[in-house]
C-alpha cells in the first residue's frame, strides 16, 4: 500500500514538472526496494523497538539516562536502502526525530522516540468516587472523603506510567485508617508513594461544580479544584446536586468557591440561566447561606450568580437581573498564545487579594502569566461607557449593584469586584478577568502564573477570616 501511494505522488510531481507523459506508465521508476528498519541501537546498549504499522522506533532508557546525546551505534536497513542518519551519528532525542529511509524511488519516514523508564502513579481513586491529589514532588497522595465513608474497606484503582508495577495490590479492599505505602517499580525506576485519607465531617470550604465528582470536571475547573483540595484545610468538592440534596453539612463552611468554565463562553442572561441552571435551582440555599454570613468566591462565569442574590440591601430584579454585560471565551484545545506577560489593573493595591504578588514594580499592575502561555482568555466583565451596556461610569455601577471595583482592564471594564461582608450577608468576591486562568494544554510557565495561586490563597485567607 505504501509503494502505490508513493507511485501516485511521484507521477503527480512528474506531471507538474512536465517530465513525463502522465498517460504513460511509471515503469522507469525503481519501486522494488523496501525501506524497513531491521535493527537499530544507541550507545551500544539500547535497542529500538520497531513498529511497522505506526512507523515508529521507541528507545527505552534508564530513568536518569540523558537523551541529549545518543550515538547511533547500529543501523540495519532493507537491502539497498540508505537513511538520513548513519552509524556513528549523535542525536539529541529529547524530542521525537524523523529519519527518512530511501530505496530507489521509494521512501518511508520513521519517527524515533526516546523514553526514560518511569515509575509513577498518574491517577489514584478510591471506590471509583474519591480522586486522590498527587504531589509529584513529595510522592504523596491525599484523598478527601466524607466522614460517613468507610475507610477501613476502600478499593483503590490506579493508572501507572507505562511498564510500571505496584505493590501491594490495588483493586482489593484496603484499610486506610492509617497512611498506606505503595511501591512502584519499572526496571531502573523506583518510587514510594504514601496515601493518606482524610475524613471531613464539616468542611470549612467547598468547591462546587456541575460534575458529579471533581475528576469529571473540565480541565480548567479540575486544575483549580485540585489546587484547593491540596491547599485549603478541610476542603471538599461537592456538586450542585449534592447541595440540593443537602448531602453535606455546611454548618462550618466559611467559603464556597465556584470556578465555572465553558468552552466558547457564557454571554448574557439567557446563556447563564441555561448553562448555570443547576446553580439557579440552589438559589434559596445559597441565599440562606450568604444571609447567615457565609462567603462566596466566584470566578470566571460563576460571576453571574450574585445578580440573583440579595446583597447589602440590593434586591435582584427577577425580570432584568443586573448581570455582567460582556462575556466571551475560547476553547481549551484552541488556545491563544500570549505574546507578552498578561495583566489587569487595580487601584486597590492594599486589598488583601493582592498581597505578596510577583510584580515588575509598576504600581497597580497585576500580572498572571508570562509570554508564551496558552490561554482561552475566557472573560466575564462589566463594560463601562456611554456607548453601550448601560453602565456609564464606575460610580453608576456601584450605585446600581452595591459592589465595589477591585480590578479593571485597559478599557476600564470592571474585571474584579466585591460585595463586602455586612450585618446582612457574608462577602462575595468575583474575578471575571480573562487573565485569571488555571489550565494550559501545554507547559504552564512559572513566573507570573504563580500569582494565580497566591491570589487565590489570598482570597481564601481574606474570606475565611471575616
PAGU-605398 format. One line per field, with one value per residue (C-alpha): residue in one letter; x, z, y. Coordinates in steps of 0.5 Angstrom, whole numbers, padded with zeros to 4 digits. Example, Ala and Ser with C-alpha at 12.3 -4.5 7.8 and 13.67 -1.06 7.14 Angstrom:
REM residues 2
res = [A_S]
east = [0025_0027]
up = [0016_0014]
north = [-0009_-0002]
This chain:
REM residues 466
res = [X_X_X_X_X_X_X_X_X_X_X_X_X_X_X_X_X_X_X_X_X_X_X_X_X_X_X_X_X_X_X_X_X_X_X_X_X_X_X_X_X_X_X_X_X_X_X_X_X_X_X_X_X_X_X_X_X_X_X_X_X_X_X_X_X_X_X_X_X_X_X_X_X_X_X_X_X_X_X_X_X_X_X_X_X_X_X_X_X_X_X_X_X_X_X_X_X_X_X_X_X_X_X_X_X_X_X_X_X_X_X_X_X_X_X_X_X_X_X_X_X_X_X_X_X_X_X_X_X_X_X_X_X_X_X_X_X_X_X_X_X_X_X_X_X_X_X_X_X_X_X_X_X_X_X_X_X_X_X_X_X_X_X_X_X_X_X_X_X_X_X_X_X_X_X_X_X_X_X_X_X_X_X_X_X_X_X_X_X_X_X_X_X_X_X_X_X_X_X_X_X_X_X_X_X_X_X_X_X_X_X_X_X_X_X_X_X_X_X_X_X_X_X_X_X_X_X_X_X_X_X_X_X_X_X_X_X_X_X_X_X_X_X_X_X_X_X_X_X_X_X_X_X_X_X_X_X_X_X_X_X_X_X_X_X_X_X_X_X_X_X_X_X_X_X_X_X_X_X_X_X_X_X_X_X_X_X_X_X_X_X_X_X_X_X_X_X_X_X_X_X_X_X_X_X_X_X_X_X_X_X_X_X_X_X_X_X_X_X_X_X_X_X_X_X_X_X_X_X_X_X_X_X_X_X_X_X_X_X_X_X_X_X_X_X_X_X_X_X_X_X_X_X_X_X_X_X_X_X_X_X_X_X_X_X_X_X_X_X_X_X_X_X_X_X_X_X_X_X_X_X_X_X_X_X_X_X_X_X_X_X_X_X_X_X_X_X_X_X_X_X_X_X_X_X_X_X_X_X_X_X_X_X_X_X_X_X_X_X_X_X_X_X_X_X_X_X_X_X_X_X_X_X_X_X_X_X_X_X_X_X_X_X_X_X_X_X_X_X_X_X_X_X_X_X_X_X_X_X_X_X_X_X_X_X_X]
east = [0000_0006_0009_0003_0002_0009_0008_0002_0006_0012_0007_0004_0010_0013_0007_0007_0014_0013_0018_0013_0007_0002_-0002_0004_0006_0012_0016_0022_0021_0025_0020_0022_0026_0024_0025_0025_0029_0031_0035_0037_0041_0044_0050_0052_0046_0039_0036_0030_0023_0021_0013_0012_0004_0006_0013_0016_0022_0022_0028_0027_0033_0034_0031_0036_0040_0041_0037_0041_0047_0046_0050_0047_0052_0048_0043_0041_0036_0033_0038_0040_0037_0040_0038_0039_0042_0048_0052_0056_0052_0050_0043_0039_0033_0029_0024_0022_0026_0024_0029_0028_0030_0030_0031_0031_0025_0021_0022_0019_0019_0021_0020_0025_0022_0027_0023_0026_0023_0019_0015_0009_0002_-0001_-0008_-0011_-0018_-0022_-0028_-0028_-0031_-0026_-0020_-0013_-0009_-0002_0004_0009_0015_0014_0011_0005_-0003_-0008_-0015_-0021_-0028_-0034_-0034_-0039_-0035_-0032_-0024_-0023_-0025_-0024_-0022_-0016_-0015_-0009_-0007_0001_0006_0008_0011_0011_0008_0005_0005_0001_-0004_-0009_-0017_-0018_-0021_-0016_-0016_-0014_-0015_-0007_-0003_-0002_0005_0006_0012_0012_0018_0020_0027_0031_0026_0023_0018_0015_0008_0005_-0003_-0007_-0014_-0018_-0025_-0028_-0035_-0036_-0032_-0029_-0029_-0033_-0031_-0038_-0039_-0043_-0040_-0042_-0035_-0029_-0025_-0030_-0029_-0027_-0019_-0020_-0024_-0021_-0014_-0017_-0021_-0014_-0011_-0016_-0016_-0009_-0008_-0014_-0015_-0022_-0024_-0028_-0031_-0039_-0044_-0049_-0054_-0050_-0052_-0059_-0060_-0057_-0051_-0046_-0046_-0045_-0045_-0038_-0037_-0034_-0033_-0036_-0032_-0034_-0030_-0034_-0031_-0035_-0031_-0034_-0036_-0043_-0045_-0051_-0057_-0060_-0054_-0053_-0059_-0059_-0052_-0052_-0059_-0056_-0054_-0060_-0064_-0060_-0061_-0065_-0060_-0054_-0058_-0059_-0052_-0050_-0055_-0052_-0045_-0043_-0038_-0037_-0031_-0034_-0029_-0030_-0037_-0039_-0039_-0047_-0049_-0049_-0054_-0060_-0058_-0060_-0053_-0052_-0060_-0059_-0065_-0065_-0069_-0073_-0074_-0068_-0062_-0056_-0051_-0044_-0046_-0040_-0037_-0034_-0029_-0024_-0023_-0018_-0016_-0015_-0012_-0009_-0001_0000_0006_0008_0006_-0001_-0004_-0010_-0010_-0012_-0013_-0014_-0007_-0007_-0013_-0011_-0013_-0006_-0002_0005_0004_0010_0011_0015_0015_0009_0004_-0003_-0001_-0003_0001_-0002_0002_0008_0009_0008_0003_-0003_-0010_-0017_-0018_-0025_-0028_-0034_-0034_-0037_-0037_-0036_-0038_-0044_-0043_-0047_-0048_-0052_-0046_-0043_-0038_-0036_-0040_-0046_-0044_-0043_-0050_-0054_-0050_-0048_-0041_-0034_-0029_-0022_-0020_-0020_-0018_-0014_-0021_-0023_-0028_-0029_-0026_-0025_-0031_-0034_-0040_-0037_-0039_-0044_-0049_-0054_-0049_-0042_-0037_-0038_-0031_-0031_-0026_-0028_-0022_-0019_-0012_-0015_-0013_-0011_-0010_-0006_-0006_0002_0007_0005_0011_0013_0014_0008_0003_0005_0001_-0006_-0004_-0002_-0008_-0013_-0010_-0010_-0018_-0019_-0015_-0019_-0026_-0025_-0022_-0028]
up = [0000_0002_-0005_-0009_-0005_-0007_-0014_-0014_-0011_-0016_-0022_-0020_-0019_-0025_-0029_-0025_-0028_-0035_-0034_-0037_-0040_-0035_-0040_-0040_-0034_-0029_-0031_-0031_-0023_-0019_-0014_-0012_-0006_0002_0007_0013_0019_0021_0027_0031_0037_0041_0046_0044_0049_0048_0042_0039_0039_0031_0030_0023_0023_0026_0023_0030_0033_0041_0045_0053_0057_0065_0069_0069_0063_0059_0052_0050_0046_0044_0039_0033_0034_0030_0024_0019_0014_0008_0002_-0002_0003_0006_0011_0013_0019_0019_0024_0029_0028_0035_0036_0041_0043_0048_0042_0037_0031_0024_0020_0012_0009_0002_-0003_-0010_-0011_-0005_0001_0008_0014_0021_0028_0033_0040_0047_0053_0060_0065_0070_0076_0077_0080_0075_0078_0084_0086_0092_0091_0084_0087_0091_0087_0090_0090_0088_0090_0085_0088_0095_0092_0097_0095_0099_0099_0102_0103_0108_0115_0113_0108_0111_0110_0113_0107_0101_0094_0090_0083_0080_0073_0073_0068_0062_0064_0072_0077_0084_0091_0095_0090_0088_0086_0093_0099_0104_0111_0110_0117_0117_0111_0106_0103_0096_0092_0084_0080_0073_0072_0074_0076_0083_0087_0094_0095_0102_0101_0107_0107_0111_0113_0113_0117_0117_0111_0112_0105_0099_0091_0088_0081_0076_0075_0080_0082_0082_0077_0072_0072_0065_0065_0068_0073_0075_0076_0080_0085_0085_0088_0093_0096_0096_0100_0104_0110_0111_0104_0100_0093_0092_0086_0086_0086_0093_0095_0093_0097_0103_0103_0106_0113_0111_0119_0119_0112_0111_0104_0097_0091_0084_0078_0072_0066_0059_0052_0048_0054_0057_0055_0057_0062_0057_0057_0064_0066_0061_0063_0070_0071_0077_0081_0080_0083_0089_0090_0096_0099_0097_0099_0106_0107_0105_0109_0115_0114_0109_0104_0096_0092_0085_0079_0071_0069_0076_0077_0074_0081_0085_0081_0083_0091_0096_0098_0102_0101_0094_0092_0085_0079_0077_0070_0069_0073_0074_0070_0068_0061_0057_0057_0052_0052_0048_0047_0051_0045_0041_0046_0045_0046_0050_0046_0053_0060_0061_0067_0069_0074_0081_0085_0091_0092_0099_0099_0102_0095_0092_0098_0096_0089_0084_0080_0076_0080_0076_0081_0081_0075_0077_0073_0072_0066_0062_0055_0051_0056_0052_0055_0053_0055_0058_0061_0064_0066_0066_0060_0062_0058_0055_0048_0050_0056_0061_0066_0064_0070_0076_0081_0077_0077_0085_0085_0081_0084_0091_0089_0089_0084_0085_0078_0071_0064_0060_0057_0064_0064_0071_0072_0079_0084_0091_0096_0102_0108_0113_0118_0113_0109_0108_0103_0096_0092_0084_0079_0072_0068_0063_0066_0071_0068_0071_0066_0060_0055_0054_0060_0065_0066_0073_0074_0074_0073_0081_0082_0081_0087_0091_0089_0091_0097_0099_0097_0102_0107_0107_0106_0112_0117_0116]
north = [0000_0005_0004_0005_0011_0013_0012_0017_0022_0021_0021_0027_0031_0029_0032_0038_0039_0037_0031_0025_0024_0023_0018_0013_0008_0009_0003_0007_0008_0004_0002_-0005_-0003_-0004_0002_-0002_-0001_-0008_-0006_0000_0001_0007_0007_0000_-0002_0001_-0002_0001_-0003_-0002_-0002_-0002_0000_0006_0007_0009_0007_0007_0007_0006_0009_0008_0013_0018_0017_0023_0024_0030_0026_0019_0015_0011_0005_0000_0001_-0004_-0003_-0007_-0009_-0003_0002_0009_0013_0021_0018_0014_0009_0014_0020_0023_0025_0029_0025_0030_0031_0026_0026_0024_0019_0018_0011_0011_0005_0007_0012_0009_0013_0012_0016_0013_0017_0016_0017_0016_0015_0014_0009_0012_0009_0014_0014_0018_0017_0015_0013_0010_0007_0010_0016_0020_0022_0023_0029_0027_0031_0029_0032_0029_0023_0024_0023_0026_0023_0027_0023_0025_0023_0018_0014_0007_0008_0001_-0002_0002_0000_0003_0004_0007_0009_0008_0010_0005_-0001_0000_-0005_-0003_-0007_-0008_-0010_-0005_-0007_-0010_-0007_-0004_-0001_0007_0008_0010_0012_0007_0006_0004_0002_0003_0000_0000_-0003_0002_0007_0006_0011_0010_0014_0015_0015_0019_0019_0025_0025_0031_0032_0039_0042_0049_0051_0048_0048_0047_0045_0042_0035_0029_0028_0033_0029_0029_0037_0040_0041_0049_0047_0041_0044_0050_0045_0040_0046_0048_0041_0041_0048_0049_0045_0042_0043_0039_0038_0038_0038_0043_0036_0035_0041_0041_0034_0037_0032_0036_0039_0047_0049_0051_0052_0059_0060_0057_0057_0056_0057_0056_0055_0053_0053_0058_0063_0064_0071_0074_0073_0067_0063_0064_0061_0055_0053_0055_0052_0047_0053_0057_0051_0052_0060_0059_0055_0060_0066_0063_0061_0068_0071_0068_0070_0065_0068_0067_0066_0067_0066_0066_0065_0064_0071_0072_0069_0075_0078_0073_0075_0080_0083_0089_0091_0091_0086_0083_0084_0078_0080_0084_0082_0086_0081_0083_0086_0083_0076_0071_0065_0061_0053_0050_0046_0052_0057_0064_0064_0071_0075_0078_0078_0079_0083_0087_0094_0095_0102_0098_0096_0095_0090_0083_0080_0083_0081_0079_0078_0078_0085_0089_0095_0098_0101_0097_0092_0085_0080_0073_0070_0070_0071_0064_0062_0058_0062_0061_0069_0067_0073_0076_0083_0090_0094_0102_0107_0111_0108_0101_0097_0101_0103_0110_0110_0106_0110_0109_0101_0102_0105_0100_0094_0096_0093_0096_0096_0092_0091_0093_0092_0097_0100_0101_0095_0092_0085_0084_0087_0085_0086_0087_0083_0087_0085_0082_0078_0075_0077_0076_0076_0076_0075_0075_0077_0073_0074_0069_0062_0056_0051_0051_0045_0046_0047_0052_0057_0059_0066_0071_0065_0063_0070_0066_0061_0067_0071_0065_0063_0071_0070_0065_0068_0074_0071_0066_0071_0075]
